[in-house]
Amino acid sequence: MADLSSTIISDIVIPSHFTPYVQQLTEQKSALINSGAVSRDPLLDQFLSGGGITTNIPSFKDLARTADRVSDDQDTAAAAGKIGTATEVQVRLSRNYSWGAADLAGDLAGEDPLMAIANRVADYRVARLQSAFVDTVKGVFADNAAAPDASEHVANDMTLDVSGSTFSKGITDFTTESFVDAAFTMGDSYGSLTTLFVHSIVFAGMRKNDLIDFVPDSTGTLNMPFFQGMRVIVDDEMPYNTSTKVAESWIFGDGAVRLGFGNPKTPTEVYRDPRSGNGGGSEELFSRWEWCIAPSGVAYVGTATKGGPSNATLATASSWKRVFAERKQIKIARLITRQA
């Protein structure tokens, strides 16, 4: 093994190679992307490669289920129906973080110091991506719970709440029956739902009730949890009130949320300060990236500062507005339970 005692970050990290390497690792490690709930969208990548804080993607709504006409032999003029349009608005998220050499020093004892650093940055980005995703969906549900503007949506038509006022086993907690009822807020489109997100408290209850099946991955080295044929992702950033023990579980269809990756002007940079440490010197690795997290059928209508909204802003009802009024077009459902 090479002697790394004098190795410093700038000896290892070549920005032009390091940046795409970290992005690739981030995608590989992301349970969101691997689950199918979030899908990469080249249109959003293209948006992030250009200018602007937000971008608009227009689309046609489905045809209204208006009753068809009965043909006759009279000289009767038929009125043509119209097709509606909707505009989804996506917002740029410009983020960054940095790490000092002291924080990375322990990793430099490994066989491959570049992999050690890249893994650390990629793992950090995966965690932050999942956090931004959770806050985005919180905001979408907050908007759905609010009083709609005109025919924007039916309040809480994406949610089933069985939490009640007190805990009652088999009634207020997560059950197969309540899950099915939540999925069927999608009506006959329930079959498009494929992924379940739960808090670990909910997952523990599911394990105790023997509701989880473990299926080996393609390599046979990892057993992935499934419920009712759906991939289960456990994340303690999911909404859970430790006082009331009320939890939210979310169900997604493939491509329910679209994701774009982008890079700012200088995505990776190493800064050396020779005067720090009383002349001993130090280094700091800066990593910068851009994301666009776009729930399908929803527009971002909140404040759009130059760096994009914070996670806290993403989580608010005022940041989002549903543009697809038909429930079945939004492939997300929510179950609210009260756990033991």
Sequence and secondary structure as in RCSB ss.txt:
>XXXX:A:sequence
MADLSSTIISDIVIPSHFTPYVQQLTEQKSALINSGAVSRDPLLDQFLSGGGITTNIPSFKDLARTADRVSDDQD
TAAAAGKIGTATEVQVRLSRNYSWGAADLAGDLAGEDPLMAIANRVADYRVARLQSAFVDTVKGVFADNAAAPDA
SEHVANDMTLDVSGSTFSKGITDFTTESFVDAAFTMGDSYGSLTTLFVHSIVFAGMRKNDLIDFVPDSTGTLNMP
FFQGMRVIVDDEMPYNTSTKVAESWIFGDGAVRLGFGNPKTPTEVYRDPRSGNGGGSEELFSRWEWCIAPSGVAY
VGTATKGGPSNATLATASSWKRVFAERKQIKIARLITRQA
>XXXX:A:secstr
    TT  HHHH  HHHHHHHHHHHHHHH HHHHHTSEEE HHHHHHHHSS SEEEEEEE            SS 
         EEEEEEE EEEEEEEEHHHHGGGGGSS HHHHHHHHHHHHHHHHHHHHHHHHHHHHHHHHHS  ST
TS  TTTTEEE   SS  TTTTS  HHHHHHHHGGGGGGGGGEEEEEE HHHHHHHHHTT  EEEE TTSS EEE
EETTEEEEE TTS B TTT EEEEEEEETTSEEEEEE  S SEEEEEETTTGGGT EEEEEEEEEEEEEETTEEE
 S   TT   HHHHTSGGGEEE   SGGGS EEEEEEE  
